[in-house]
């Protein structure tokens, strides 16, 4: 499975977009995830970076609109992430990230995983 790497510039651009969209939501955080970056609200991922691609999690009506405007699968070609779409280069990233944040923020908070037992 190919795991592309985002440049430091791409990672900073992602962080800047998330900060701009989620500035009024203190529960938004950006964390590393499998060598990539993910943006989370209440423990649920709403946007991510996979190499140079920015993806968002959208409800069905918005996903249909984004797919019709060129949004495609997000994540590894062999195993794209369900429910997420890659933003086309000409998309308004702040608009789509904002939609994703609003939709995912309405979900129940993700329960923390119990600590793993030591071996």
C-alpha positions in Angstrom: 0.0 0.0 0.0 1.4 3.4 -1.0 1.6 5.9 1.8 2.4 9.3 0.3 4.1 11.9 2.5 2.8 15.5 2.8 5.4 18.2 2.7 5.8 20.4 5.8 4.3 23.2 3.7 1.2 21.1 2.9 0.9 20.1 6.6 1.0 23.7 7.7 -1.5 24.7 5.1 -3.9 22.0 6.5 -3.3 23.2 10.1 -4.0 26.8 8.9 -7.3 25.8 7.2 -8.4 23.9 10.2 -7.6 26.8 12.5 -9.5 29.2 10.3 -12.6 27.0 10.1 -12.5 25.7 13.7 -11.4 28.9 15.4 -14.6 29.2 17.4 -14.6 25.5 18.4 -12.1 24.7 21.1 -12.8 21.0 20.9 -11.2 20.9 17.4 -7.8 19.4 17.3 -5.3 18.3 14.7 -3.4 15.1 15.4 -1.0 12.9 13.5 -2.6 9.7 12.2 -0.7 6.9 10.4 2.0 9.4 9.2 -0.7 11.8 8.0 -2.7 14.5 9.8 -6.3 14.4 10.9 -8.7 17.0 12.2 -11.0 15.9 14.9 -14.0 17.3 16.8 -15.2 15.5 19.9 -12.9 12.6 19.0 -14.4 12.1 15.5 -12.4 12.9 12.4 -13.9 15.4 10.0 -11.0 16.2 7.7 -7.6 14.7 6.9 -4.5 15.0 4.9 -3.3 12.0 2.8 -0.1 13.1 1.1 -1.1 16.2 -0.8 -4.8 15.3 -0.8 -7.2 16.9 1.6 -10.3 14.9 2.4 -13.5 15.6 4.3 -16.3 13.5 5.8 -19.7 14.5 4.5 -23.3 13.5 4.9 -24.9 12.1 1.7 -26.4 15.3 0.2 -23.1 17.2 0.5 -21.1 14.1 -0.7 -23.2 13.9 -3.8 -22.6 17.6 -4.6 -18.8 17.3 -4.0 -18.6 14.1 -6.0 -20.4 15.8 -8.9 -17.9 18.7 -8.8 -14.9 16.4 -9.0 -14.4 15.0 -5.4 -13.0 11.5 -5.4 -12.0 8.7 -3.1 -9.8 9.7 -0.1 -7.0 7.6 1.2 -5.0 4.7 -0.2 -6.2 3.6 -3.7 -6.3 0.0 -2.5 -8.5 0.9 0.5 -10.2 4.4 0.4 -11.8 5.7 3.6 -15.6 5.2 3.5 -17.6 8.4 3.9 -14.6 10.7 3.0 -14.0 12.5 -0.3 -10.9 14.2 -1.6 -11.4 17.9 -2.4 -10.7 18.9 -6.1 -7.9 21.4 -6.5 -10.4 24.2 -7.4 -12.7 23.6 -4.4 -13.2 26.1 -1.7 -11.5 24.2 1.0 -12.8 26.3 3.9 -16.4 25.9 2.8 -16.1 22.1 2.6 -14.1 21.8 5.8 -16.7 23.9 7.5 -19.5 21.7 6.2 -17.6 18.6 7.4 -17.0 20.1 10.8 -20.7 21.1 11.3 -21.9 17.6 10.3 -19.4 15.7 12.4 -19.7 18.0 15.4 -23.4 17.0 15.5 -22.4 13.3 16.1 -22.1 11.9 19.6 -18.6 12.3 21.1 -16.4 9.3 20.5 -15.8 7.2 23.6 -12.2 7.0 24.6 -10.6 3.5 24.1 -9.7 1.7 27.3 -5.9 1.5 27.9 -4.2 -1.5 26.4 -3.1 -4.2 28.7 0.7 -4.5 29.2 2.2 -7.7 28.0 
